[in-house]
Amino acid sequence: MFSVGTGAQRQPGSRHDSEHDPFTLHPADEGAQQWEDMTPAERGDVTRMGEWAERNNVAVHDAFSAAVARTAELRALQEAQTSSGLEGVETIGVVP
């Protein structure tokens, strides 16, 4: 079930208060650590995470796409069963 509430309200003066140009970067979060302030170990961790994301980008998207497609198929099947009145008919007369 979906809620029909008023939704999230933006605070005046927040960084999301106005429209953002989609072709520019968002400003860094206030608590974000700058690259120059990181230790060499932290920089290595960030670099490895970025490399992993680049290597596995296609695999992650393919897996998500397959899951979405399968969920859509199952939802369409469930909708067809419900609208035709055949929901649960597969168990009628089945003897274990």
C-alpha positions in Angstrom: 0.0 0.0 0.0 1.3 3.5 -0.8 1.0 6.4 1.6 -0.8 9.5 0.5 1.0 11.8 2.9 2.2 15.3 2.3 5.7 14.1 1.4 9.1 15.4 2.5 9.3 19.1 3.0 12.5 20.9 2.0 14.0 23.2 4.6 14.4 26.8 3.4 18.1 27.6 2.8 19.1 23.9 2.4 21.3 22.9 -0.4 18.3 21.2 -2.1 16.2 24.4 -1.8 16.6 25.4 -5.4 16.8 23.6 -8.7 20.2 22.1 -9.5 21.9 22.3 -12.9 22.2 18.6 -13.9 25.4 19.3 -15.7 27.3 20.5 -12.7 28.6 18.7 -9.6 26.7 19.1 -6.3 28.8 20.7 -3.5 30.6 18.4 -1.2 28.8 17.4 2.0 29.8 19.5 5.0 31.4 16.5 6.8 33.2 15.1 3.7 36.9 14.4 4.0 39.0 16.1 1.4 41.4 13.9 -0.7 44.4 16.0 0.5 43.5 15.3 4.1 43.4 11.5 3.7 46.2 9.2 4.7 47.9 7.1 2.0 46.0 4.0 3.3 42.6 5.9 3.0 43.5 7.1 -0.5 44.3 3.5 -1.4 40.9 2.3 -0.1 39.1 5.0 -2.1 41.0 4.1 -5.2 40.3 0.4 -4.8 36.6 1.0 -4.3 36.5 3.1 -7.5 38.3 0.5 -9.5 36.0 -2.2 -8.2 33.0 -0.2 -9.2 34.4 0.4 -12.7 35.2 -3.4 -13.1 31.8 -4.6 -11.8 29.6 -1.9 -13.1 28.2 -4.0 -16.0 27.7 -7.2 -13.9 25.8 -5.2 -11.2 23.6 -3.5 -13.8 22.9 -6.8 -15.6 22.0 -8.6 -12.3 19.6 -5.7 -11.4 18.1 -5.7 -14.8 17.5 -9.4 -14.8 15.9 -9.2 -11.3 13.6 -6.4 -12.4 12.6 -8.2 -15.6 11.8 -11.4 -13.6 9.8 -9.5 -11.0 7.8 -7.8 -13.8 7.0 -11.2 -15.3 5.9 -12.6 -12.0 3.8 -9.5 -11.3 2.1 -9.8 -14.7 1.4 -13.5 -14.1 -0.1 -12.7 -10.6 -2.2 -9.9 -12.1 -3.5 -12.2 -14.8 -4.5 -14.9 -12.2 -6.2 -12.3 -10.0 -8.1 -10.6 -12.8 -9.3 -13.9 -14.3 -10.4 -15.4 -11.0 -7.9 -18.3 -11.4 -5.8 -17.4 -8.4 -5.0 -20.6 -6.4 -6.5 -22.9 -9.1 -3.1 -24.7 -9.4 -3.7 -26.4 -6.0 -7.2 -27.6 -6.6 -7.4 -31.4 -6.8 -3.7 -31.9 -6.1 -3.1 -34.9 -3.9 0.4 -35.0 -2.2 
